[in-house]
Amino acid sequence: MDILFVSFGFSFMLLGLLGSFLPVIPGPSISWLGLALLYFTNAIPANYWILGSALVITIIISILDYIIPSKGTKKFGGSSYGIWGTNIGLVIGIIAPIPFGFLIGPFLGALIGELIYDNKDHKRALKAAAGSFAGFLASSFLKFIICIMYLGLFLWIVWEHKSQLF
C-alpha cells in the first residue's frame, strides 16, 4: 500500500508541475496533495511542520495567482475594464480550442477591455495588455518554483525513507 501512496503522490507532483502553467489545474494545491500522500504511508512518520508550512505557502500562492495578473494590468496603466478583460480572456482562452489559448486569452481580453474603455488610446491599451501578460507569466513562474520545491521535498523524503518503503 505504501508504494501505491508514493506512486500517486509522485503523479500528483508531476500534475502539479503541469498545473503551474495551465490555469485549469491548481498546480501548487495538487503538489501539496502529493506531498500529503507521503504521510499516509506506514514507513514515513507524519511531519506536521512540513505539511502545515507547505499548506500556508500553497494558500498564499493560490491567492496571489488571482491577484498578480490584475496588478500587472493595473501597473501598466490598465483600468478595471482591462482587469475584467484579463479574467474573461483567461477563461475563454482555456475553453477555446486554439493552441496556447491560456496565453493569448488574457492578453487579448485585456486589450479588448481597454479598447472598450477608451478606443482612441491604442498605445495605452496595448501597454495594459502587455502588463496583463507579464503578470500571468510572473504568476506562472512563481507557481512553477513552488511546485519544483515541493517535488524536491517529496524526493528528499522518499530518499530518506527508501529502505522502509521499498
Summary of the structure (lengths in Angstrom):
residues: 166
radius of gyration: 19.4
end to end distance: 11.0
largest distance: 67.6
contacts: 587
relative contact order: 0.17
helix: 81%
strand: 0%
